[in-house]
Amino acid sequence: MNAIERGTFVYHEFFPNSTRAKEFAAKNVASTVTIGALIREYLDVARRTLALSSYNSYQEVSDTYLLPKWDNKIAANLTSKEIRTWIMEFAIKSKTISSILTPMRNALEQAVIDEIIESNPFDSIKLGKIVPREQRASDFKADPFSIDEIEAILQACVNPQEHNMALHAFASGMRISEYIALQWESIDFSRYKSHVSKAFVDGEMKKGAKTEAGNRAIDMRQGALDALLRQQAFTKQLGKFVFHNPLHGEPWTGTKPIRERWRRILLLAKVRYRNPYQTRHTFASSLLMLGANPLYVATQMGHSDTTMVMRTYGKWIGAGLDEDRRRRLEAVYTQIDPKLKNEFPVFG
């Protein structure tokens, strides 16, 4: 009774011959398991079973948010109220919060299966009832570059390979993960199309684009053709990838170095910063302003229908352009006529 009152009672030490000694011994072990241990065990499984990009994401949020807060907390003592109080401290969007919680939620779910804890305290957590309305709404918006900004950015690309990659990004509408995985064998100069069937995500080459519709053939536009023709001199004879990091002459293996360089280029160009993904939004909005059919734009971007295009870029359909800006946009976005194939020099 004294041991129980002090919290030091261990059943199998007092009753080693009891038939229930193993049962209580297991419960005593479970009562010492920390959330940090469960998360690390889950990450070890995730490393071997999930895509590298998913594992890296889980590892990052665990190191940044989960372990500093919950590492030494006994899992059996965690309550839903503690989790709710912690979530309410975040001043970020609910989608981001959900991403942060996922590894911990999954780790505790496995602990329930392993009978380490009786129930998962996340089961009663509903973000919609905790996170304020303004945090539930996404802050995403298409914020494309104007033709004046495009030209300033290209002029600020002092390295010719950076210039080629930036121009191609604007003129193809590819995601970063798609154009750093682009290979010369995927370029069809005879029909002026670029085939997207791979993506480079977190150092891992993925066969297939982000979605089934993302596996697509993009019609080559003047800006993309110009970029690819010039880029041949740098990488066509070196290997299979179209774009290389000019700092060391090797193919890109991730987006972080590109994002860092992009920030410096925009600073030099004196253009308001938007992330490099906005080149994709610029592609869509520019085609629509030039009169392209929304369904055609959707297929070029890898969407299965016009829903995303209409919702995201609808306001640019029929948007007015003065004659000078229209002419300059057309210089980048006019589709190449396959009948002109003999007019352009192509290596190999």
C-alpha positions in Angstrom: 0.0 0.0 0.0 2.9 2.3 0.8 4.4 1.5 -2.7 1.1 2.2 -4.4 0.8 5.5 -2.6 4.3 6.6 -3.5 3.7 5.5 -7.1 6.6 2.9 -7.1 4.5 -0.3 -7.0 5.6 -2.9 -9.6 3.3 -5.9 -9.6 5.7 -8.6 -10.6 8.3 -7.6 -8.0 5.7 -8.1 -5.2 4.0 -11.1 -6.8 6.5 -12.9 -9.1 4.6 -16.1 -9.3 1.3 -14.6 -10.2 -0.3 -15.7 -13.5 -0.9 -12.0 -14.2 2.7 -11.0 -13.6 3.5 -10.8 -17.4 0.3 -8.8 -18.1 1.1 -6.2 -15.5 4.8 -6.2 -16.4 3.8 -5.2 -20.0 1.6 -2.4 -18.6 4.4 -1.1 -16.5 6.7 -1.0 -19.6 4.0 0.8 -21.6 3.6 3.4 -18.9 7.2 4.5 -19.5 7.1 4.8 -23.3 7.6 8.4 -24.4 6.0 10.1 -27.4 9.5 10.8 -28.7 10.3 7.1 -28.8 7.0 6.4 -30.6 7.7 9.1 -33.2 11.2 7.9 -33.9 10.0 4.3 -34.3 7.3 5.5 -36.7 9.9 7.6 -38.7 12.1 4.5 -39.0 9.2 2.6 -40.6 8.3 5.6 -42.8 11.8 5.8 -44.1 11.5 2.3 -45.4 7.9 2.4 -46.7 7.1 5.9 -47.8 8.3 8.0 -50.7 11.4 9.9 -49.9 9.7 13.3 -50.1 7.0 12.1 -47.6 9.6 10.8 -45.2 11.7 14.0 -45.4 8.6 16.1 -44.7 7.8 14.0 -41.6 11.3 14.1 -40.4 11.4 17.9 -40.8 8.2 18.6 -38.9 9.2 16.1 -36.2 12.6 17.8 -35.6 11.0 21.3 -35.8 7.7 20.9 -34.0 7.0 17.5 -32.4 10.1 16.4 -30.6 11.0 19.7 -29.0 7.5 19.8 -27.5 6.7 16.1 -26.8 9.9 14.2 -26.7 9.9 13.2 -23.1 6.1 13.2 -22.5 4.8 9.7 -21.4 2.5 8.6 -24.2 0.0 7.1 -21.8 -0.4 10.4 -20.0 -1.1 12.5 -23.1 -4.6 14.0 -23.2 -6.7 15.4 -26.0 -6.9 18.7 -24.1 -3.1 19.1 -24.1 -3.1 18.6 -27.9 -5.9 21.1 -28.4 -4.2 23.7 -26.2 -1.0 23.2 -28.2 -2.7 23.5 -31.6 -4.4 26.7 -30.6 -0.9 28.3 -30.1 -0.2 28.0 -33.9 -0.8 31.1 -36.0 -0.5 29.2 -39.3 -3.0 27.7 -41.8 -4.9 24.6 -40.9 -3.4 22.7 -43.8 0.1 23.3 -42.4 -1.0 22.3 -38.9 -2.5 19.1 -40.3 0.9 18.3 -41.9 2.7 18.9 -38.7 0.3 16.6 -36.7 0.4 13.7 -39.1 3.6 11.9 -37.9 2.5 12.1 -34.3 -1.0 11.0 -35.0 0.3 8.0 -37.0 2.8 7.1 -34.3 0.1 7.1 -31.6 -2.2 5.1 -33.8 0.5 2.4 -34.1 0.9 2.6 -30.3 -2.8 1.7 -29.9 -2.3 -1.3 -32.2 0.7 -2.4 -30.2 -1.4 -2.0 -27.0 1.0 0.6 -25.6 -1.8 3.0 -25.1 -5.5 2.3 -24.9 -6.7 5.0 -27.3 -5.4 7.7 -29.6 -6.1 11.2 -28.1 -6.1 12.6 -31.7 -9.4 10.7 -32.4 -11.4 13.5 -30.8 -9.4 16.3 -32.4 -11.3 18.3 -35.1 -9.2 21.1 -36.5 -12.3 22.8 -37.9 -13.5 23.3 -34.3 -10.2 24.5 -33.0 -8.5 26.7 -35.7 -10.0 30.2 -36.2 -11.8 30.8 -39.5 -9.1 33.0 -41.0 -6.5 30.2 -40.5 -8.7 27.7 -42.2 -8.8 29.6 -45.5 -5.8 29.0 -47.8 -3.6 32.1 -48.5 -2.7 30.7 -52.0 -3.3 32.8 -55.0 -2.0 33.0 -58.5 0.2 36.1 -58.8 1.7 35.9 -62.3 4.5 38.0 -63.6 3.8 40.7 -66.3 5.7 40.7 -69.5 7.7 43.7 -68.2 8.7 41.6 -65.1 9.5 38.6 -67.3 11.9 40.6 -69.4 13.5 42.2 -66.3 14.0 38.7 -64.8 15.6 37.3 -67.9 17.9 40.2 -68.2 19.0 39.7 -64.6 20.0 36.1 -65.3 23.7 36.8 -65.9 24.5 33.1 -66.4 23.2 31.9 -69.8 22.1 28.5 -68.4 20.0 30.3 -65.7 18.5 32.4 -68.5 17.6 29.4 -70.5 16.0 27.6 -67.5 14.0 30.7 -66.5 12.8 31.3 -70.0 11.8 27.7 -70.4 10.0 27.7 -67.1 7.9 30.7 -68.1 7.2 29.3 -71.6 6.4 25.7 -70.7 4.3 25.9 -67.6 6.2 23.0 -66.1 6.6 22.5 -62.3 10.2 22.9 -61.0 10.2 19.1 -60.2 9.3 18.5 -63.9 11.8 20.7 -65.7 14.8 19.6 -63.6 13.9 16.0 -64.5 13.5 16.9 -68.2 15.7 14.8 -70.4 16.8 15.4 -74.0 15.1 12.2 -75.1 11.8 13.7 -74.0 12.2 16.7 -76.4 10.6 16.0 -79.8 12.0 18.7 -82.1 10.3 17.1 -85.1 6.9 17.7 -83.7 7.9 20.5 -81.3 6.6 18.9 -78.2 8.1 18.3 -74.7 7.0 15.1 -73.0 6.6 15.2 -69.2 6.7 11.8 -67.6 9.1 12.2 -64.7 9.7 14.5 -61.7 12.6 15.0 -59.3 11.4 15.3 -55.7 13.7 15.6 -52.7 16.6 14.0 -54.6 14.5 11.1 -55.9 13.5 10.6 -59.5 9.8 9.7 -59.7 8.5 7.8 -62.7 5.4 9.6 -63.7 4.2 13.2 -63.1 2.4 14.4 -60.0 -1.0 13.2 -61.4 -2.0 10.9 -64.3 -3.1 13.9 -66.3 0.3 15.4 -65.6 1.9 12.8 -67.9 1.5 15.0 -71.0 3.0 16.3 -74.2 3.4 20.1 -74.0 3.3 22.1 -77.3 6.5 24.0 -77.7 6.2 27.7 -77.6 8.7 30.2 -79.0 10.3 31.0 -75.6 10.7 27.3 -74.8 12.2 26.6 -78.2 14.7 29.5 -77.9 15.7 28.2 -74.5 16.2 24.6 -75.6 18.1 25.5 -78.7 20.6 27.6 -76.7 20.8 25.0 -73.9 21.9 22.3 -76.3 25.4 23.8 -76.4 25.8 23.3 -72.6 24.3 19.9 -71.9 23.2 18.0 -75.0 26.6 16.2 -75.3 27.1 15.8 -71.5 24.3 13.5 -70.5 20.6 13.0 -70.5 19.3 16.0 -68.4 18.5 19.2 -70.1 19.2 21.6 -67.3 22.3 21.5 -65.1 23.4 23.6 -62.1 25.9 25.9 -63.8 27.9 26.2 -60.5 29.2 22.7 -60.8 27.9 21.4 -64.1 25.8 18.6 -62.7 22.1 18.0 -63.0 19.8 19.5 -60.4 18.8 17.2 -57.6 16.3 19.4 -55.8 14.5 22.7 -55.8 16.2 24.4 -52.9 19.3 25.8 -54.8 17.0 27.0 -57.5 14.8 28.9 -55.0 17.8 30.5 -53.4 19.1 31.7 -56.8 15.7 32.8 -57.9 15.4 35.1 -54.9 18.7 36.8 -55.8 17.7 37.1 -59.5 14.5 38.9 -58.6 16.4 41.2 -56.2 18.8 42.1 -59.0 15.9 42.6 -61.4 14.1 44.8 -58.9 11.0 42.7 -59.3 8.6 42.0 -56.4 9.3 38.6 -55.0 7.1 35.7 -55.9 8.2 32.1 -55.6 9.4 30.3 -58.8 6.2 28.3 -59.0 4.5 31.5 -60.2 6.2 31.0 -63.6 3.7 28.2 -64.0 0.8 30.6 -63.2 2.3 33.1 -65.6 2.2 30.5 -68.3 -1.5 29.8 -67.8 -2.6 33.5 -67.4 -0.6 34.6 -70.4 -2.1 31.9 -72.7 -5.6 32.9 -71.5 -4.9 36.6 -72.1 -3.8 35.7 -75.6 -7.1 34.0 -76.3 -6.3 30.3 -75.7 -9.1 27.9 -74.9 -9.3 27.1 -71.1 -9.5 23.4 -71.8 -6.4 23.6 -74.0 -4.6 25.4 -71.2 -5.7 22.8 -68.7 -4.3 19.9 -70.8 -1.0 21.8 -71.3 -0.7 22.2 -67.5 -1.6 18.6 -66.8 -5.1 19.1 -65.4 -7.9 16.6 -66.3 -10.5 19.3 -66.8 -11.0 23.1 -66.6 -12.0 23.3 -63.0 -8.7 24.4 -61.7 -8.0 26.7 -64.6 -11.4 28.5 -64.3 -11.1 28.8 -60.5 -7.5 30.0 -60.4 -7.1 31.9 -63.7 -10.6 32.9 -64.7 -10.1 36.6 -64.3 -7.4 36.6 -66.9 -9.7 35.2 -69.6 -10.2 38.1 -72.1 -8.1 40.5 -70.0 -7.1 43.5 -71.9 -3.6 43.9 -73.4 -2.2 46.9 -75.2 -0.7 46.2 -78.6 2.9 46.5 -77.4 2.5 44.0 -74.5 0.6 41.6 -76.6 3.4 41.6 -79.2 6.0 40.9 -76.5 3.9 38.2 -74.9 3.4 36.5 -78.3 7.2 36.5 -78.7 7.4 34.2 -75.7 4.1 32.2 -76.0 3.3 31.7 -79.7 3.1 28.0 -80.5 5.7 26.7 -82.9 4.3 25.4 -86.2 5.8 21.9 -86.9 6.0 22.9 -90.6 8.9 25.2 -89.7 11.1 22.3 -88.3 13.8 22.8 -90.9 14.4 26.4 -89.9 16.0 25.6 -86.5 19.4 24.0 -85.8 19.1 20.9 -83.7 22.1 18.9 -82.5 22.2 15.1 -82.8 
